[in-house]
């Protein structure tokens, strides 16, 4: 794995691009050489050169083989959403691919990563806290990254196994039937 970050939301405001942009500017001001591989950017973006100087590696719409290549270059995925996503699919994808997750503690994201040691949450919209977590992750040893992501993947698979989901569903049904 590289020590780079991945971001898969484009310049979409609700996906938190502005928060990530400000956090990356803070890292740059502290001379921390972070690179964020960011997808869903058009080649005609008038700010492309400024974003590249800040540390973004920009991609347009990418096919699966390109996602795989990006994932080989990153050790963490940043999910700075500012809206309460009920179930962000990028979270399980990143965890199951053995990457650290750095995400806003908003909506369903909190529940998805609860108890997952390879996930780090920051206050919604807080670019300074996001930058601090990115600095921390950037400074982790390869061994620590591997340890965290293995633990995270195993905990996630246990938490969202079919048996556990079925058990939770039956418990909910039992509680509902007891109250009616």
Residue, then its C-alpha position, 0 to 999 in steps of 0.5 A: x500500500x502507498x501512504x496516499x489517500x483516496x476520495x471518490x466523490x468528485x467536486x460534489x459539495x454534499x460529498x464534502x469536497x470543500x472540507x477535504x480541500x481545506x484539510x489538504x490546504x492545512x497539510x500543505x501549509x504544514x509541509x506534509x506531502x499528502x496525495x489524494x487520488x480523487x475520482x469523478x473530475x472532468x478534465x476541463x475543470x478550470x481549477x485542475x492545476x491548482x488542485x494538482x499543486x495542492x496534492x490531488x491526483x485527479x481522475x475522471x469517471x473510472x472503470x473497475x480496473x482503474x479503481x483497482x489501480x488507485x486502491x493499490x496506491x492508497x492506504x486510506x479512503x476519506x469520506x468527508x460527507x456533509x449530509x447524512x448518508x444512510x449507507x455509504x457504500x464506499x465505507x464497506x468497500x474500503x474496509x473490505x479492501x483493507x484500507x483505513x477509513x477517515x470519515x465524517x461522523x454523520x448519518x449511517x457512517x457512524x453505525x457502519x464503522x462503530x467498533x472498527x479500529x481501522x476507521x477514524x471519525x471526525x466532526x462533520x465539516x471540521x477540516x482541522x480535525x480531518x487534517x489532524x487525522x490525515x496527519x496521524x494516518x500519514x505517520x503510521x508505520x506499514x506494520x501498524x496500517x496492516x494490523x489496523x486494516x486486518x482487524x478492521x476487516x475481520x470486525x466488519x465481516x463479523x458485524x455484518x455477517x448474514x447470521x448477525x444480520x438475521x439475528x438482529x432482524x429477528x430480535x427487532x421483530x420479537x420486540x415489535x410483536x411484544x409491544x402490539 
